[in-house]
Amino acid sequence: MDEEHVEEQREDIQPILDLGSSLIRGDRGTVYVLTIVGQIEGHQLLPPTSKSTKYEHVLPLLASIEGSGEIDGLLILLNNGGGDVEAGLAISEVISSMSKPTVSLVLGGSHSIGVPLAVSAKKSFIAPSAAMTIHPVRLNGLVIGVPQTFYYFERIQERIIQFVTANSGVKREAFTKLMLQTGELAADVGSVIYGEEAVELGLIDQIGGLSDALSCLYQMVEDGRTGDNKT
């Protein structure tokens, strides 16, 4: 194996070690694979024993993907348990505003603030066994018991509802009902839905796995090229 090939392999492996991401180069195009796992880490550091996705890593990475002339599309693999609301929304907003083809695939689960992340791509898939937890915004730590605090929660919740309904086919009434449902989660308000139910509600576009998501992304890339040629 020559030194050039070894160096190329090193370049492919290093992003996986650093960010849990990889680059797929093929005849149909070059796809960047981004994994969003564990908790979405915001302004506060999580314990070193926790799996986390750091928004300060993801945001500039997404900007680089959008501006790259070598990358044709983005595949987002999701298996996360929620996390910082504003950091999750920031990542979701950037993904939804990208001009390049984007496809998300929920594997295992995409809970809480992971719901906006799952619907932020232009096309979303979910594995049949994957789960999504929908519940109201919560806050850990000291809470000042004044009306302004609850109004602030209400406004954040509204931002999430607006984003999810604008980027998926779920109805506002159905999503709000799932969010406020009682009797399903232990010591909490909300719901857990699984693959087929998420598709029936219009929250996720399609049931599928890795091959389905990649095929869809490559098709979007090809459609984009055809559109460019026509204009």
PALO-19010 format. One record per residue (C-alpha): residue number from 1; residue in three letters; x, y, z. Coordinates in Angstrom, 1 decimal, padded with zeros to 4 digits. Each point is the difference from the previous one (the first is absolute). Example, Ala and Ser with C-alpha at 12.3 -4.5 7.8 and 13.67 -1.06 7.14 Angstrom:
1,ala,012.3,-004.5,007.8
2,ser,001.4,003.4,-000.7
END
This chain:
1,met,000.0,000.0,000.0
2,asp,001.6,003.3,-001.1
3,glu,000.3,003.0,002.3
4,glu,-002.6,002.1,-001.8
5,his,-002.6,-002.7,000.5
6,val,000.9,-000.3,003.7
7,glu,-000.3,003.7,000.4
8,glu,-003.4,000.0,-001.7
9,gln,-001.3,-002.7,002.3
10,arg,001.3,002.0,003.0
11,glu,-002.0,003.1,-001.2
12,asp,-003.1,-002.2,-000.3
13,ile,000.3,-001.5,003.4
14,gln,001.0,003.1,002.0
15,pro,-003.4,001.7,-000.2
16,ile,-001.6,-003.2,001.3
17,leu,002.3,000.1,003.0
18,asp,-000.4,003.8,000.6
19,leu,-003.7,000.7,-000.8
20,gly,-001.6,-003.4,-000.7
21,ser,-000.4,001.1,-003.7
22,ser,001.2,-001.5,-003.3
23,leu,000.2,000.7,-003.7
24,ile,-001.5,-002.4,-002.6
25,arg,001.5,000.4,-003.4
26,gly,-001.7,-001.8,-002.9
27,asp,-001.0,000.2,-003.6
28,arg,-003.4,001.6,000.9
29,gly,001.6,002.7,002.1
30,thr,001.8,000.9,003.2
31,val,-002.1,-000.2,003.2
32,tyr,001.0,001.3,003.4
33,val,-001.3,-002.2,002.9
34,leu,-000.6,001.8,003.3
35,thr,-001.0,-001.9,003.1
36,ile,-001.9,001.8,002.8
37,val,000.1,-002.2,003.1
38,gly,-000.5,000.2,003.7
39,gln,-000.9,003.3,001.5
40,ile,000.2,003.3,-001.9
41,glu,002.5,002.0,002.0
42,gly,-000.7,003.7,000.3
43,his,001.6,002.7,002.1
44,gln,000.6,-002.3,002.9
45,leu,002.5,-002.9,-000.2
46,leu,-001.4,-003.5,000.6
47,pro,001.9,-002.5,002.1
48,pro,002.9,-001.7,-001.9
49,thr,-001.9,-003.4,000.5
50,ser,-002.9,001.3,-002.1
51,lys,-000.2,-000.5,-003.7
52,ser,-000.7,003.5,-001.6
53,thr,-000.1,001.9,-003.2
54,lys,001.5,003.5,000.4
55,tyr,-001.7,002.8,-001.9
56,glu,003.1,002.0,-000.4
57,his,001.4,-002.9,-002.0
58,val,-003.1,-000.6,-002.1
59,leu,-000.9,003.5,-001.0
60,pro,003.3,000.9,-001.8
61,leu,000.1,-003.5,-001.5
62,leu,-003.4,000.6,-001.6
63,ala,001.1,003.3,-001.3
64,ser,003.1,-001.7,-001.6
65,ile,-002.2,-002.6,-001.6
66,glu,-002.4,002.6,-001.4
67,gly,002.9,002.0,-001.5
68,ser,002.0,-003.0,-001.3
69,gly,000.2,-000.6,-003.7
70,glu,001.0,-003.6,000.6
71,ile,-002.9,-001.2,002.1
72,asp,-003.3,-000.7,-001.7
73,gly,-002.3,-000.9,002.9
74,leu,-000.3,-000.6,003.8
75,leu,-001.3,-003.1,001.7
76,ile,-000.8,000.5,003.7
77,leu,-000.1,-003.2,002.2
78,leu,-001.9,000.7,003.3
79,asn,000.1,-002.0,003.2
80,asn,-000.3,002.6,002.8
81,gly,-001.8,000.6,003.2
82,gly,-000.7,003.7,-000.1
83,gly,002.1,002.7,001.7
84,asp,000.4,003.8,-000.2
85,val,-003.1,001.5,-001.7
86,glu,001.6,003.1,-001.5
87,ala,003.1,-002.0,-001.3
88,gly,-002.3,-002.6,-001.5
89,leu,-002.2,002.6,-001.7
90,ala,003.1,001.8,-001.3
91,ile,001.3,-003.1,-001.7
92,ser,-003.5,-000.8,-001.3
93,glu,-000.4,003.5,-001.5
94,val,003.3,-000.2,-001.8
95,ile,-000.8,-003.4,-001.5
96,ser,-003.5,001.2,-001.1
97,ser,001.6,003.0,-001.7
98,met,002.6,-001.9,-002.0
99,ser,-000.4,000.0,-003.8
100,lys,001.7,-003.3,-000.5
101,pro,-002.0,-003.3,000.2
102,thr,-000.4,-001.2,003.6
103,val,-001.5,-003.3,001.3
104,ser,-000.4,-001.0,003.6
105,leu,-000.3,-003.5,001.4
106,val,-001.2,-000.8,003.5
107,leu,001.6,-003.1,001.4
108,gly,-000.6,-001.1,003.6
109,gly,-001.6,003.3,001.0
110,ser,-000.2,003.7,-000.5
111,his,-001.6,001.4,003.2
112,ser,-001.1,003.4,001.2
113,ile,002.0,002.7,-001.8
114,gly,001.1,-002.9,-002.3
115,val,-003.5,000.3,-001.6
116,pro,000.8,003.4,-001.7
117,leu,003.3,-001.5,-001.1
118,ala,-001.7,-002.9,-001.6
119,val,-002.4,002.1,-002.1
120,ser,002.6,002.7,-000.9
121,ala,001.2,-001.9,-003.1
122,lys,-001.8,000.2,-003.3
123,lys,-000.9,-003.7,000.2
124,ser,-000.3,-002.0,003.2
125,phe,000.1,-003.8,000.7
126,ile,-000.5,-002.0,003.1
127,ala,000.8,-003.6,000.8
128,pro,-003.1,-002.1,001.0
129,ser,001.5,-000.6,003.5
130,ala,001.1,003.6,000.6
131,ala,-001.8,002.2,002.6
132,met,-000.7,003.7,000.4
133,thr,-000.9,001.6,003.3
134,ile,-002.2,003.2,-000.2
135,his,-000.4,002.0,003.2
136,pro,000.0,003.7,001.1
137,val,003.1,001.9,000.7
138,arg,001.5,-000.6,003.5
139,leu,002.7,001.8,001.9
140,asn,002.5,-001.4,002.5
141,gly,001.4,002.0,002.9
142,leu,-001.2,003.2,001.6
143,val,-003.3,001.4,-001.3
144,ile,-001.3,003.4,001.0
145,gly,-003.7,-000.4,000.8
146,val,-001.4,003.0,-001.8
147,pro,-002.5,000.3,-002.9
148,gln,002.8,001.1,-002.4
149,thr,001.8,-003.4,000.4
150,phe,-003.1,-001.9,-001.1
151,tyr,-000.6,002.4,-002.9
152,tyr,003.6,-000.6,-001.1
153,phe,-000.6,-003.7,000.1
154,glu,-003.1,000.5,-002.1
155,arg,001.8,002.0,-002.6
156,ile,002.8,-002.6,-000.3
157,gln,-002.7,-002.7,-000.4
158,glu,-001.7,002.0,-002.7
159,arg,003.3,000.3,-001.9
160,ile,000.4,-003.8,000.0
161,ile,-003.7,-000.6,-001.1
162,gln,000.4,002.5,-002.8
163,phe,003.2,-001.5,-001.2
164,val,-001.2,-003.6,000.1
165,thr,-003.4,000.7,-001.8
166,ala,001.8,002.2,-002.6
167,asn,002.5,-002.7,-000.8
168,ser,-002.2,-003.1,000.0
169,gly,-003.5,-001.1,-000.8
170,val,-001.3,-000.3,003.6
171,lys,-003.0,002.1,001.0
172,arg,000.5,002.5,002.8
173,glu,-003.0,-001.4,001.9
174,ala,001.3,-003.6,-000.2
175,phe,003.6,001.0,001.0
176,thr,-001.3,002.1,003.0
177,lys,-002.2,-002.8,001.2
178,leu,002.9,-002.4,000.0
179,met,002.1,002.5,001.8
180,leu,-002.5,000.5,002.8
181,gln,-001.3,-003.6,000.4
182,thr,-000.1,-001.4,003.5
183,gly,000.2,-003.6,001.2
184,glu,002.6,-001.2,-002.6
185,leu,003.4,001.2,001.5
186,ala,000.9,-000.8,003.6
187,ala,000.1,003.2,002.0
188,asp,-000.2,002.2,-003.1
189,val,-002.4,001.4,-002.6
190,gly,000.4,-001.1,-003.7
191,ser,000.0,-002.9,-002.3
192,val,002.3,-002.6,-001.6
193,ile,-000.7,-000.9,-003.6
194,tyr,001.7,-002.6,-002.2
195,gly,000.9,-000.3,-003.7
196,glu,-003.3,-000.7,-001.7
197,glu,-001.9,002.3,002.3
198,ala,002.4,002.9,-000.7
199,val,-000.6,-000.5,-003.8
200,glu,-003.8,-000.3,000.4
201,leu,000.0,003.3,002.0
202,gly,002.0,001.7,-002.8
203,leu,002.8,000.8,002.4
204,ile,002.5,-002.1,-002.0
205,asp,-000.3,-000.6,-003.8
206,gln,000.8,-003.6,-000.3
207,ile,000.9,-003.3,001.6
208,gly,003.4,-001.2,-001.1
209,gly,003.6,-000.8,000.8
210,leu,003.5,001.0,-001.1
211,ser,-000.4,-001.2,-003.6
212,asp,-003.3,001.8,-000.4
213,ala,001.4,003.3,001.4
214,leu,003.1,-000.2,-002.2
215,ser,-002.0,-000.8,-003.2
216,cys,-002.3,002.9,000.7
217,leu,002.9,002.4,000.5
218,tyr,001.8,-001.1,-003.1
219,gln,-003.3,000.4,-002.0
220,met,-000.3,003.5,001.4
221,val,003.6,000.8,-001.1
222,glu,-000.7,-001.3,-003.5
223,asp,-003.3,001.9,-000.2
224,gly,001.9,003.2,001.0
225,arg,002.6,-000.5,-002.7
226,thr,-002.7,-000.6,-002.6
227,gly,-001.8,003.2,001.1
228,asp,003.3,001.9,-000.3
229,asn,000.6,-001.3,-003.5
230,lys,-003.5,001.1,-001.1
231,thr,000.4,003.5,001.2
END
